[in-house]
Amino acid sequence: MTGAHTAGAPGAPAAPDPGSASVGDLVSGVLGDLSSLMRQELELAKAEVKAEASKTGKAAGMLGAAGFAGYMVLLFLSIALWWALASVMPHGWAALIVAVLWGIAGAVLYTTGRKQLRTIHPKPERTVQTLQEVPAALKPSH
């Protein structure tokens, strides 16, 4: 064995001495390390996104179930109102009153939702502006 001291795991190739390595070897080593680091960061990001997507899916399922439960509550409250009104008037008129109330609620919700949709701008204005500025920033100034 030579007098050189090798660090690291047994059987692992010895790291080249930076003083004797060529610039190409050093750049190659740095680029390899950078590439490895980028792959590791990408894998970490994928794992984090997968975990967050799983939590989001569970939360969305719970919200869907809550929406269905709310629907059932409104259904049974409507039936109860229909029966209560039927105790003082014919069943047909009581059902018609409940249906008209739901029609009014639906119309109000529809018009409110339509107004809110008209205020939405699907084009990301700031992103478009920033992307238009990128080519100018990359051009060398003379």
C-alpha positions as CSV (number, residue, x, y, z in Angstrom):
1,M,0.0,0.0,0.0
2,T,1.1,3.5,-0.7
3,G,1.4,6.2,1.9
4,A,-1.9,7.8,0.8
5,H,-4.6,7.7,3.5
6,T,-8.0,6.6,2.1
7,A,-11.1,7.5,4.0
8,G,-14.5,6.0,3.6
9,A,-16.0,2.6,3.5
10,P,-13.8,-0.4,2.8
11,G,-13.8,-1.3,-0.9
12,A,-15.1,2.1,-1.9
13,P,-13.0,3.9,-4.5
14,A,-10.7,6.5,-3.0
15,A,-11.6,10.1,-3.7
16,P,-9.2,11.8,-6.1
17,D,-6.8,14.3,-4.6
18,P,-8.2,17.7,-5.5
19,G,-4.6,19.0,-6.0
20,S,-3.9,16.4,-8.7
21,A,-7.3,16.2,-10.4
22,S,-7.9,18.1,-13.6
23,V,-10.4,20.8,-13.9
24,G,-12.6,18.6,-16.1
25,D,-12.6,15.9,-13.4
26,L,-13.5,18.5,-10.7
27,V,-16.3,19.9,-12.8
28,S,-17.5,16.4,-13.6
29,G,-17.6,15.5,-9.9
30,V,-19.4,18.7,-9.0
31,L,-22.0,18.2,-11.8
32,G,-22.5,14.6,-10.6
33,D,-23.0,15.7,-7.1
34,L,-25.4,18.4,-8.2
35,S,-27.3,15.9,-10.3
36,S,-27.5,13.5,-7.4
37,L,-28.7,16.3,-5.1
38,M,-31.4,17.3,-7.6
39,R,-32.7,13.7,-7.9
40,Q,-32.8,13.4,-4.2
41,E,-34.7,16.7,-3.8
42,L,-37.1,15.6,-6.6
43,E,-37.8,12.3,-4.8
44,L,-38.4,14.2,-1.5
45,A,-40.8,16.6,-3.3
46,K,-42.7,13.6,-4.8
47,A,-43.0,11.9,-1.4
48,E,-44.3,15.2,0.2
49,V,-46.8,15.8,-2.6
50,K,-48.0,12.2,-2.4
51,A,-48.5,12.5,1.4
52,E,-50.4,15.8,1.0
53,A,-52.5,14.4,-1.8
54,S,-53.5,11.5,0.4
55,K,-54.5,13.8,3.2
56,T,-56.4,16.0,0.7
57,G,-58.3,13.0,-0.7
58,K,-59.4,11.9,2.8
59,A,-60.5,15.4,3.7
60,A,-62.4,15.7,0.4
61,G,-64.2,12.4,1.2
62,M,-65.2,13.7,4.6
63,L,-66.5,16.9,3.1
64,G,-68.5,14.9,0.5
65,A,-70.0,12.8,3.3
66,A,-70.8,15.9,5.3
67,G,-72.5,17.4,2.2
68,F,-74.6,14.2,1.8
69,A,-75.5,14.3,5.5
70,G,-76.6,18.0,5.1
71,Y,-78.7,17.0,2.1
72,M,-80.4,14.3,4.2
73,V,-81.1,16.8,7.0
74,L,-82.7,19.2,4.6
75,L,-84.8,16.4,3.0
76,F,-86.2,15.3,6.4
77,L,-86.7,18.9,7.6
78,S,-88.6,19.5,4.4
79,I,-90.8,16.4,4.9
80,A,-91.4,17.5,8.5
81,L,-92.4,21.0,7.3
82,W,-94.7,19.4,4.7
83,W,-96.4,17.3,7.4
84,A,-96.7,20.3,9.8
85,L,-98.4,22.3,7.1
86,A,-100.6,19.3,6.2
87,S,-102.0,19.4,9.7
88,V,-103.7,22.8,8.8
89,M,-104.3,22.5,5.0
90,P,-104.5,19.7,2.4
91,H,-101.4,17.7,1.7
92,G,-101.1,18.9,-1.9
93,W,-101.0,22.5,-1.0
94,A,-98.5,21.8,1.9
95,A,-96.2,20.1,-0.6
96,L,-96.6,22.9,-3.1
97,I,-95.6,25.5,-0.4
98,V,-92.5,23.5,0.5
99,A,-91.5,23.1,-3.2
100,V,-92.0,26.9,-3.8
101,L,-89.7,27.6,-0.8
102,W,-87.1,25.4,-2.2
103,G,-87.5,27.0,-5.6
104,I,-86.9,30.4,-4.1
105,A,-83.8,29.2,-2.2
106,G,-82.5,27.6,-5.4
107,A,-83.1,30.8,-7.5
108,V,-81.3,33.0,-4.8
109,L,-78.3,30.6,-4.7
110,Y,-78.2,30.4,-8.5
111,T,-78.1,34.2,-9.0
112,T,-75.5,34.6,-6.2
113,G,-73.3,32.0,-7.6
114,R,-73.6,33.4,-11.1
115,K,-72.5,36.9,-9.8
116,Q,-69.5,35.4,-8.1
117,L,-68.5,33.4,-11.3
118,R,-68.5,36.7,-13.3
119,T,-65.9,38.1,-11.0
120,I,-63.4,35.2,-11.6
121,H,-60.6,35.8,-14.0
122,P,-59.2,32.4,-15.1
123,K,-56.0,33.9,-16.7
124,P,-53.3,34.3,-14.1
125,E,-52.5,37.9,-14.8
126,R,-49.4,38.3,-12.6
127,T,-47.9,35.1,-13.9
128,V,-48.4,36.1,-17.6
129,Q,-46.8,39.5,-16.9
130,T,-43.8,38.0,-15.1
131,L,-43.3,35.5,-18.0
132,Q,-43.4,38.3,-20.5
133,E,-40.6,40.0,-18.6
134,V,-38.3,36.9,-18.5
135,P,-37.0,37.2,-22.1
136,A,-36.0,40.8,-21.6
137,A,-34.2,40.0,-18.4
138,L,-32.2,37.2,-20.1
139,K,-31.0,39.4,-23.0
140,P,-27.6,40.9,-22.4
141,S,-27.7,44.6,-21.9
142,H,-25.3,46.6,-24.1
